[in-house]
Amino acid sequence: MADKILILQQVAHEGAGRLFGAIRRAGAVEEVIPCYQPDVTLPKDLNDYRGLILMGGPMSVNDDSPVLAAQRTLVQQAIAADFPTLGICLGGQLIAAAAGARVSPRDTPEIGWYDVTLSMESATDPLFADLPNPLPVFQWHGEGFDLPAGAVHLASSEACPHQAFRLGQRVYGLQFHLEMEAPMVKEWLTVNTDELQQLGDQVQPEAILGDTDLQVERIGPISDLLADRWLTLAAGA
């Protein structure tokens, strides 16, 4: 029986994208729980899984939400057990919050293609070692996390000093997205039109769209390597 990776998906349009390929390459299978569905039920523990992935979404971890509260409970279990966990954007914020760190609005939203700077500690990290520095990534967030106590700081940007961290040996929180495929970027720009209009000149959707095909070609292999390395950690758990 193949190892199962639990994916908690927050909204319909923010799926796991190219992470599915990494899961298949690792010989695992995914179980996706649509957390946006009414009356969704989350597992009480992670005993049936080899890894946990928490996807992004437009909500705040500070919202009064039973579904987010249930996810935080699972994440607290994962942190305590050093269970292989990967949090992306909101998912990374959930990990930070579950570890007692503050999540709050940033002065400047990051939406589009950016570079993040890897820390000195990243050079010996199982996921980030030998990656390009600066590291090209896709961003879409208006909030960010403080670094949890005891976490290893792995990446930063000018607008957001904490872009990636590791807790223990197997729990990773990322502020950026590594799952992006070109159709996903185009869909997000369409679905989130109201948000983009509110931000006005701070974000240039046409420029983001114009860069997408080239950036996905450039970033894709790096994202795949990160995901493959995390799946290797999960396989060894």
Secondary structure, DSSP 8 states (H G I E B T S, - for coil): ---EEEEEE-STT---TTHHHHHHHTT-EEEEEETTSTT----S-STT-SEEEE---SS-TTS--HHHHHHHHHHHHHHHHT--EEEETHHHHHHHHHTT--EEEEEEEEEEEEEEEE-GGGGG-TTTTT--SSEEEEEEEEEEE---TT-EEEEE-SS-S-SEEEETTTEEEESSBS---HHHHHHHHHHTHHHHHHHGGG--HHHHHHHHHHHHHHHHHHHHHHHHHHHHHHHT-
